[in-house]
């Protein structure tokens, strides 16, 4: 589950990085995608914290 959260976070970073050189409609589309990915990442992270699988090493 930790790997899934990290993967979603990397995806959000990639979308945000892709937004930098864009303008107009493409930027708006990527902005909506970023909102969706960030929400998914937050949900996964909350689920991870609620489930308690983390150990000191993680």
C-alpha positions as MATLAB code, in Angstrom:
seq = 'XXXXXXXXXXXXXXXXXXXXXXXXXXXXXXXXXXXXXXXXXXXXXXXXXXXXXXXXXX';
ca = [
       0.000    0.000    0.000;
       2.922    2.345    0.694;
       4.148    1.782   -2.853;
       0.728    2.722   -4.241;
       0.726    6.005   -2.318;
       4.238    6.797   -3.499;
       3.298    5.983   -7.086;
       0.297    8.315   -6.921;
       2.490   11.037   -5.468;
       5.018   10.602   -8.298;
       2.159   10.797  -10.792;
       0.962   14.068   -9.235;
       4.476   15.492   -9.445;
       4.742   14.424  -13.084;
       1.428   16.079  -13.960;
       2.459   19.281  -12.175;
       5.822   19.275  -13.937;
       4.012   18.810  -17.248;
       1.864   21.859  -16.510;
       4.799   24.253  -16.306;
       5.354   24.792  -20.037;
       1.656   24.712  -20.974;
      -0.958   27.423  -21.322;
      -4.637   27.769  -22.113;
      -6.923   24.791  -22.483;
      -4.137   22.204  -22.094;
      -3.085   23.754  -18.776;
      -6.685   23.747  -17.561;
      -7.045   20.091  -18.527;
      -3.838   19.193  -16.694;
      -5.015   21.240  -13.705;
      -8.171   19.153  -13.481;
      -6.121   15.971  -13.790;
      -3.829   17.210  -11.016;
      -6.803   17.829   -8.716;
      -8.035   14.286   -9.348;
      -4.621   12.694   -8.798;
      -4.035   14.721   -5.622;
      -7.414   13.657   -4.249;
      -6.623   10.005   -4.987;
      -3.226   10.383   -3.353;
      -4.761   11.970   -0.257;
      -7.388    9.221   -0.012;
      -4.738    6.526   -0.291;
      -2.504    8.202    2.275;
      -5.409    8.600    4.692;
      -6.285    4.945    4.223;
      -2.687    4.016    4.874;
      -2.605    6.006    8.101;
      -5.970    4.634    9.225;
      -4.951    1.027    8.605;
      -1.803    1.306   10.730;
       0.537   -0.926    8.654;
       3.520    1.392    9.061;
       6.437    0.329   11.170;
       9.344    2.370   12.499;
      11.451    1.307    9.518;
       8.941    2.688    7.010;
];
